[in-house]
Amino acid sequence: MKFTCFLLFSLCSLCCFAQATPVNGQHMSEEIASATKKDTITIAVLLYNSIVLEDFAGPMEVFSKAQQLTQGGYKTFTVAFSPEVIHTENGLLKIVPDFTLDNFPKADYLLIPGASMPVINKLREDKRLTTFLQTWAKQDSSYIFSVCTAAYLLANAGILDHKNATTHYFVADDFEEQFPQVTLVRNVRYIADGRVITSSGVTSGIDAALYIIGKNSGEKLQGMINRALQYSYGTHEKWPVAPHGMRYRSK
C-alpha cells in the first residue's frame, strides 16, 4: 500500500513538473521579450569576397539566438556590393546576399566583418565602400560595428577620428601608425565609443554582439545567450604576443 501511494505521488509530481516547465519557459520568454525595445532591432551584415567566416558567423549566431528568445525582437540580414554569390575566405562557403548596397532596408546596426590584410587594403581603395560607410556614419540613429581588421575600413573612412577603437592584436602597431588620429585601445575584446563599436580579433565579434544584446535587452538575455553558446563573455583580455617578434607592416 505504501509503495502504491509513493508511486502515485511520484507520477503526480512528474506530471506537474512536465506541465509547469513549458509554462515557466514561456513566462521567461515573454519577460525577456517585454524587456527588449518595442521596435525590432535590425542588423545589416556587410558581406564581400574572401571575408573571414567567423567574423560574421559568430555575431550572427548571437543575434539569431536573440531573435528566438525575444520572439522576433531582433532581425538580421546580409548586404553585398552586388547580388552575386559571395565566397568566404579560401572558398569555404558560398552565400547569396539578401540585399545590395543600393536596395537594403533600414537597419539599426551595420556589421562590418574583417578579412586578411591584402583583402582589406584592396577594399580601402574602393571609393564606393568608403562613401557608403561615411554616409552611414552620419546617421543619428544608427550604429556601426566592426570585427577584427575591418577597423581599418572605418578608420580609412574617417569614422574613427578622435575615437577609441581596437583591432586584431597582430596588426595593432601598424594600425596605430597609419591612423594616429585614432586612440588605439589594447587588451580588450571590444570598445564602444558613441555609435561606433570596434572589436579585436575574430571571436571578439561575439563579445561585441553580446554587448549589443545587453545594451538593448538587458543582462538576463545576454547571460542566457552566453550560456547557450557555452561562451565566456568578456570586455578585457591580455592580448597574445606574436612569436619571434613578428609583426605586420603595411607596404
C-alpha positions as CSV (number, residue, x, y, z in Angstrom):
1,M,0.0,0.0,0.0
2,K,2.8,2.4,1.0
3,F,4.6,1.6,-2.3
4,T,1.4,2.2,-4.3
5,C,0.9,5.6,-2.6
6,F,4.6,6.5,-3.2
7,L,4.3,5.5,-6.9
8,L,1.1,7.6,-7.4
9,F,2.8,10.6,-5.7
10,S,5.9,10.3,-7.9
11,L,3.8,10.1,-11.0
12,C,1.7,13.1,-10.0
13,S,4.9,15.0,-9.3
14,L,6.4,14.2,-12.7
15,C,3.2,15.2,-14.3
16,C,3.1,18.6,-12.5
17,F,6.7,19.2,-13.4
18,A,6.1,18.4,-17.1
19,Q,3.2,20.8,-17.1
20,A,5.0,23.6,-15.2
21,T,8.2,23.6,-17.3
22,P,6.8,24.9,-20.6
23,V,4.7,27.5,-18.7
24,N,7.8,28.8,-16.9
25,G,9.8,28.8,-20.1
26,Q,7.1,30.7,-21.9
27,H,6.8,33.1,-19.0
28,M,10.6,33.7,-19.1
29,S,10.5,34.2,-22.9
30,E,7.7,36.7,-22.5
31,E,9.5,38.5,-19.8
32,I,12.7,38.9,-21.9
33,A,10.6,40.0,-24.9
34,S,9.0,42.7,-22.9
35,A,12.4,43.9,-21.7
36,T,13.5,44.4,-25.2
37,K,12.8,47.6,-27.0
38,K,9.4,47.6,-28.6
39,D,10.6,48.0,-32.1
40,T,12.5,45.2,-33.8
41,I,16.3,45.7,-33.7
42,T,17.7,45.1,-37.1
43,I,21.3,44.3,-38.0
44,A,22.7,44.5,-41.6
45,V,25.8,42.4,-42.2
46,L,28.1,43.5,-45.0
47,L,29.5,40.6,-47.0
48,Y,32.3,40.6,-49.6
49,N,34.5,38.1,-51.2
50,S,37.2,36.4,-49.1
51,I,35.6,37.5,-45.9
52,V,36.5,35.6,-42.7
53,L,33.7,33.3,-41.8
54,E,33.9,33.5,-38.0
55,D,33.9,37.3,-38.2
56,F,30.3,37.4,-39.2
57,A,29.0,33.9,-38.3
58,G,29.8,34.4,-34.6
59,P,27.8,37.6,-34.2
60,M,25.0,36.4,-36.4
61,E,24.6,33.3,-34.2
62,V,24.2,35.6,-31.2
63,F,21.6,37.7,-32.9
64,S,19.8,34.5,-34.1
65,K,19.5,33.3,-30.5
66,A,18.3,36.8,-29.5
67,Q,15.6,36.7,-32.3
68,Q,14.3,33.4,-31.0
69,L,14.3,34.3,-27.3
70,T,12.7,37.7,-27.7
71,Q,10.0,36.3,-30.1
72,G,11.2,38.4,-33.0
73,G,12.8,41.3,-31.2
74,Y,15.9,41.0,-33.4
75,K,16.3,40.6,-37.2
76,T,19.5,40.1,-39.2
77,F,20.0,40.2,-43.0
78,T,23.0,40.3,-45.3
79,V,24.1,43.1,-47.7
80,A,26.7,43.0,-50.5
81,F,28.0,45.1,-53.4
82,S,26.0,43.1,-55.9
83,P,23.5,40.2,-55.8
84,E,26.3,37.8,-57.0
85,V,27.3,34.8,-54.8
86,I,29.8,35.7,-52.1
87,H,32.8,33.3,-51.4
88,T,34.2,33.3,-47.9
89,E,37.9,33.0,-47.2
90,N,39.5,30.1,-49.0
91,G,36.2,29.4,-50.8
92,L,34.9,27.6,-47.7
93,L,31.3,28.8,-48.1
94,K,29.1,30.3,-50.8
95,I,26.5,32.8,-49.7
96,V,23.7,34.6,-51.7
97,P,23.2,38.0,-50.1
98,D,19.8,39.2,-49.1
99,F,20.2,42.7,-50.5
100,T,22.7,45.0,-52.2
101,L,24.0,48.4,-51.0
102,D,21.5,50.0,-53.3
103,N,18.4,48.4,-52.0
104,F,18.6,47.2,-48.4
105,P,16.1,48.1,-45.7
106,K,16.8,50.5,-42.8
107,A,18.9,48.9,-40.1
108,D,19.9,49.9,-36.5
109,Y,23.3,48.3,-36.7
110,L,25.7,47.8,-39.6
111,L,28.2,44.9,-39.0
112,I,31.5,45.1,-41.0
113,P,33.4,41.8,-40.7
114,G,37.1,41.6,-41.4
115,A,39.4,39.7,-43.8
116,S,43.1,39.2,-44.5
117,M,45.1,42.4,-44.9
118,P,45.5,42.1,-48.7
119,V,41.7,42.0,-49.0
120,I,41.3,44.9,-46.5
121,N,43.9,47.0,-48.3
122,K,42.1,46.5,-51.6
123,L,38.8,47.4,-50.0
124,R,40.3,50.6,-48.7
125,E,40.8,51.7,-52.3
126,D,37.1,51.1,-53.1
127,K,35.6,54.6,-53.1
128,R,32.0,53.2,-53.3
129,L,32.6,51.4,-50.0
130,T,34.2,54.4,-48.3
131,T,31.4,56.7,-49.4
132,F,28.8,54.2,-48.2
133,L,30.4,53.9,-44.8
134,Q,30.8,57.7,-44.4
135,T,27.1,58.2,-45.3
136,W,26.0,55.6,-42.8
137,A,28.1,57.0,-40.0
138,K,26.4,60.4,-40.4
139,Q,23.0,59.0,-39.4
140,D,22.0,59.9,-35.9
141,S,20.0,56.8,-35.2
142,S,22.3,54.0,-36.4
143,Y,25.3,52.2,-35.1
144,I,28.3,50.8,-36.9
145,F,30.2,47.7,-35.7
146,S,33.5,46.3,-37.0
147,V,35.1,43.0,-36.3
148,C,38.9,42.4,-36.4
149,T,40.7,44.1,-39.4
150,A,37.5,45.8,-40.5
151,A,38.6,48.6,-38.2
152,Y,40.9,49.7,-41.0
153,L,37.9,50.3,-43.2
154,L,36.3,52.5,-40.6
155,A,39.5,54.4,-39.9
156,N,40.1,54.8,-43.6
157,A,36.7,56.5,-44.0
158,G,37.5,58.9,-41.1
159,I,34.8,57.3,-38.9
160,L,37.2,56.6,-36.0
161,D,38.9,60.0,-36.0
162,H,39.3,61.2,-32.3
163,K,37.6,58.0,-31.1
164,N,38.8,55.0,-29.0
165,A,39.0,51.9,-31.2
166,T,40.6,48.4,-31.3
167,T,41.5,45.8,-33.9
168,H,43.3,42.5,-34.2
169,Y,46.4,42.3,-31.9
170,F,48.7,41.3,-34.7
171,V,48.1,44.4,-36.8
172,A,47.6,46.8,-33.9
173,D,51.1,48.5,-34.2
174,D,50.6,49.1,-37.9
175,F,47.0,50.4,-37.3
176,E,48.3,52.8,-34.7
177,E,51.0,54.1,-37.1
178,Q,48.6,54.5,-40.0
179,F,45.9,56.2,-38.1
180,P,47.4,58.5,-35.4
181,Q,44.1,60.4,-35.1
182,V,42.6,57.2,-33.6
183,T,43.2,56.2,-30.0
184,L,44.0,52.5,-30.2
185,V,42.9,50.5,-27.1
186,R,44.8,47.3,-26.4
187,N,44.0,44.3,-24.3
188,V,40.2,44.5,-24.9
189,R,37.7,42.3,-26.6
190,Y,35.8,45.3,-27.9
191,I,35.4,49.0,-27.3
192,A,32.2,51.2,-27.7
193,D,32.6,54.9,-28.4
194,G,29.4,56.7,-29.1
195,R,27.7,55.0,-32.0
196,V,30.8,53.1,-33.1
197,I,31.8,49.7,-31.8
198,T,35.1,48.0,-32.8
199,S,36.2,44.5,-31.7
200,S,39.6,42.9,-31.7
201,G,40.4,39.5,-33.3
202,V,37.8,37.2,-34.9
203,T,35.9,35.7,-32.0
204,S,35.7,39.0,-30.2
205,G,32.9,39.9,-32.5
206,I,30.8,37.5,-30.3
207,D,31.6,39.7,-27.3
208,A,30.6,42.8,-29.1
209,A,27.4,41.2,-30.3
210,L,26.6,40.2,-26.7
211,Y,27.3,43.7,-25.6
212,I,24.7,44.9,-28.1
213,I,22.2,42.4,-26.6
214,G,22.9,43.6,-23.1
215,K,22.5,47.2,-24.1
216,N,19.2,46.7,-25.8
217,S,17.6,43.8,-23.8
218,G,19.4,43.6,-20.5
219,E,21.9,41.2,-18.8
220,K,19.4,38.4,-18.4
221,L,19.1,37.7,-22.1
222,Q,22.8,38.4,-22.6
223,G,23.6,35.8,-20.0
224,M,21.2,33.2,-21.5
225,I,22.8,33.5,-24.9
226,N,26.3,33.4,-23.4
227,R,25.5,30.1,-21.7
228,A,23.7,28.7,-24.7
229,L,26.8,29.3,-26.8
230,Q,28.9,27.8,-23.9
231,Y,30.9,31.0,-24.3
232,S,32.8,33.3,-21.8
233,Y,31.7,36.8,-22.4
234,G,34.3,39.5,-21.5
235,T,35.4,43.0,-22.2
236,H,39.1,42.8,-21.4
237,E,41.7,40.3,-22.3
238,K,45.5,40.2,-22.2
239,W,46.4,40.1,-25.9
240,P,48.7,37.3,-27.2
241,V,52.2,38.1,-28.2
242,A,53.4,37.3,-31.7
243,P,56.3,34.8,-31.7
244,H,59.8,35.8,-32.5
245,G,59.0,39.5,-32.7
246,M,56.8,39.0,-35.7
247,R,54.5,42.0,-36.7
248,Y,52.5,43.2,-39.6
249,R,53.6,46.2,-41.6
250,S,51.6,47.7,-44.5
251,K,53.6,48.3,-47.6
